[in-house]
């Protein structure tokens, strides 16, 4: 059974607090972005994750490698402290979010193009119908 690793990073991106959830499963990384308003408290974040985790829209998966190594507890604690001081999100997460953003943008363009074509077709048919009615009237 594959191991699933989920990591949440909360940082301040002026003017909002933003959370990025990274999910690594089967060597594939996907990310979701959450925008908070004011600085969220720990219990607010925990409650949000519990209530809305399955509603989050994760990006397409990006291949990643994950090394599993046992760490000394003191080293792990130092690393956790260092990560708490870092600002921003990991580059793999940025790639996954960028991919999701690009996909959304392309979907929007496709939808707009289809609506434009449907409108043009509708107007063309309406024009033809009016022309036929005009011929019948004379």
Secondary structure as GFF3:
##gff-version 3
##sequence-region A 1 138
A	DSSP	beta_strand	4	13	.	.	.	ID=ss1
A	DSSP	beta_strand	16	25	.	.	.	ID=ss2
A	DSSP	beta_strand	28	36	.	.	.	ID=ss3
A	DSSP	alpha_helix	42	52	.	.	.	ID=ss4
A	DSSP	three_ten_helix	53	55	.	.	.	ID=ss5
A	DSSP	beta_strand	62	63	.	.	.	ID=ss6
A	DSSP	alpha_helix	73	85	.	.	.	ID=ss7
A	DSSP	alpha_helix	91	137	.	.	.	ID=ss8
###
